Structure formats: structure tokens, C-alpha cells
Amino acid sequence: MDTIIQPVIPPLKRGTYRRHTDEFKRAVVAQSLRGDSSVSRVAREHNVNANQVFAWRKQFGDGRQSVSAEACTFLPVALATAPAAPACGETPTMQPGVIALTIGQTQLRLEGSVDMDVLALVLQRLLP
């Protein structure tokens, strides 16, 4: 009976993770969003994994919004006139209405009279 003795080689320890600056990530994302380039080619050029480039695209908006931080726009808001305050001793009447709020893929629709404390709690959870 032959015995084959092989040395036990411990697995190599993984090196430290590379850290990339936000400017580098934004540049790679911008390059990958051009119509004439592919994500895998851009990743190879910058010596990163293609999955990492996709993660950065998701992080920086994937082209749905501008890659630069300066490209913020405000939406127009129309304010309705406030109803007249009730006279002394009268109880305020709540007018039923509809509030529709869309944040990303989350939609919130409130109908009728709304408890302000509950609404504040819901908005606190929805908004970052």
C-alpha cells in the first residue's frame, strides 16, 4: 500500500479592499452611460468588476438623474388658500379630500379626513 503525502497549503488571505473616490466612481459611471460603450469594456479599462460598475450606476442614479451633484431642480408648488378660521366656540369642520403622494416606486393615497399625527409618522418613514 502506497501512501502519498501532500503538504497542506493554507488558503491565501484576501488583501484589503480597494477604495475608490466618488469622483472616480462618477467618471466610470458617466463613461459607462455613453451609448457607444459597454459596461464590461469600461470595467476592464479601469480594472474593476462589471458588477461593481452596475452597483455604482445604481448608487448614482443609473442615468435617470444627472451624475453630477449640482443638477438639482425644484418642482413647482401651488398653494391653496387656507379656509377661514372658525368663530369662537365652533368646532372646525374637516373637508374630505384626496392626498396622492408618489416617491420613487412608493405610492401613498389618502382619502377623506386624515389624522395629522399619523400622516406625520407615515411621511417620516417614507422620506429620507
Protein Blocks (a to p, Z undefined) as FASTA:
>chain_A
ZZddddddddddddddddddfklmmmmmmmmmpmkbcfklmmmmnopafklmmmmmmmno
nomacfbfklccddddddddddddddehiacddddddddddehjbccddehjddfklmmm
mmmmmpZZ
